[in-house]
């Protein structure tokens, strides 16, 4: 799989219903000319996906994704959505294992891997999110935490499948806190993930690894210039069309 980098992804979390989604794209599309030298993805709430598809019209340069999928195709799972449903509704991408789900809702590494597999089976590209808490970092456990989160993915995925997944390194202490990892912190974590991928893949550099955590127009350039950083996953600063357009412009 070849994905144009940098990847600029906006994770809206639980923000923007259909009307606010339409309003966002009205402005954002005006500010953002079609370009092919990067991958732009927006992750609206699933309920706003249809509004986003309609608002994008023929702007095939902007992709859409869902913030989570269930690992089963259908069944008695109240409140959940499945990957085939998301694909049918227009999602080409899915986040898996965002820290707000791992830490807020108790999702385990095994569950996250199963969700990523479900996404792949539905033709959706997963972005697997990993990252450590401040306490884990201060205890010197960054690499072991990343390894623990990665383990079921490495176990379940064949090499070709692994090569078709994207990763996002999102240190929990940098998410929504205004505290950004330095480019060197991001590079070090990304290099570790890449070393692990290199134990399985001939070309681990071909698997994009995004950085997430308080990315804004003011710091995006230096983060994207850091070694091993192939894109950004942006929460707060993706909600405003001007700011997301500035991030996409780079
Ligand atoms: P933030 O969120 O940019 O608001 O820190 C990032 C994320 O959770 O993906």
Boltz pocket constraint, residues with backbone or C-beta under 6 A from the ligand:
constraints:
  - pocket:
      binder: B
      contacts: [[A, 11], [A, 170], [A, 174], [A, 175], [A, 176], [A, 177], [A, 178], [A, 212], [A, 213], [A, 214], [A, 215], [A, 233], [A, 234], [A, 235], [A, 236], [A, 237]]
      max_distance: 6.0
